[in-house]
């Protein structure tokens, strides 16, 4: 527990500092996290980091990040369009199955392709949210609500949790922890609405906070489902007490694309 808290405080301080700095400092940090996250995704499937298929997936992740930066005007590389990046990655993966004489199976290709989209889009919209108008305030809302939700759900569930939330996917999560996380998220959202009036109407901010909390829990369950299907406990060991990058940012990887789809950020 002590190690978990130390890692959380130090890691959170670095993350929030670079979030405040914004632009290339924040984008660089998120790009590093995306790279490590995809390598963790490969590791769960026991795919070598040096393999061709890993590099194709990694290039797709980077292409999606660069496409997002181009979309927001930080880069002017006209060739890096999202659809072109995805199509190129798909074609390279398919060609690889033939060149490898079917030693690289389609299930492995599908896994890596899905992972590249999941990680690439998740971290890309994390960067793009910081670049919109009032992006710092919105990003702080999403990040702090998500982390508050995770923390409250963990401790309240551990203390009072009795009814299992989704035992077939994540046996340790409980309804008590989940509802406690939502409640604590609404409190954090209320504080944000007061501190950052530029975010707009109080009820709108509370609504977004509620959506972030619920979708964040789905993101956590999605990552748990992937790990369970791969037979691993943690995605990595980079963050002592927390696991890997995907273990720590799984909620945000789902939340930011959802907020983009509903056009809230």
Phi, psi and omega in degrees: 000317179300316179297321179298317181291318180297313179299318181297317181292312181294313179297319179296322180296317179295315182298312183293326177297313180288332173297319178293320178298316177071194177047230189289331178296312179291316180299322179295316179297316181295323178297319177297317179296321179296319179297312179296320180299318179291323177296325174295321178299319176296317182301321181297331179267359183062040174263127183298140177298332183273357184287155180298318182295327176295319181291325176297314178298319180295320178294327176293318176302310180298321180298319178294322177295315179294324178296322177294318177295323176295318179300324182269003175085008178280338177230160179233044180265096187296338183284340186273076174260147184302312182297320178296319180297315181295314181296318179298315179298317179299314181295319179296318178298316181294318178298323182297325180297328179282312182301324181282000182057041176068015174288331174262110188279160184295329180294325177290318178297316180298319179299312182290323179295314177299317180297321179296320178292315180301311182282318181298310180293318181302310181285330178297313180288338173295319177290313184297326179298327179288339186266352179280174178299134185057033184297326179296314181296316180295316180296319177298319178300309183296314184293312183291322177296317180296313180293323177296319178298312180298315183294312181296318180298321181294307186285318179292321177295322180292326183276316187238358184294130178230318183267123183292138181280307183207072190300331181289341180254311181220096189294343183269348182276141183233162177295323180297317178294319181297310180294324176296322177297318178297315180299316180293326178297321179293325176296314179297321178296320178299315179297319180297319180298327178285317183287329183235078181299341179295342179290342175105206186302138181304316183291330176294315179297318178296322178296317178294319178300320177296315179298316179300317181297311182292314180292328177297322178292325174296318178300320178296318180292325178299313179296321177298320179296319178296312181297320180295319179292333179270351178075033179237154180273314181233153179286334181193190182230014185297323185251098182306130180088345181241336184102231182252187180299316180295327177296324184274328186249013182301322180295314181295327180296337177263324185295311185297316175297324178296316178297327176292317182297320180272004173060038176271334176228000000 
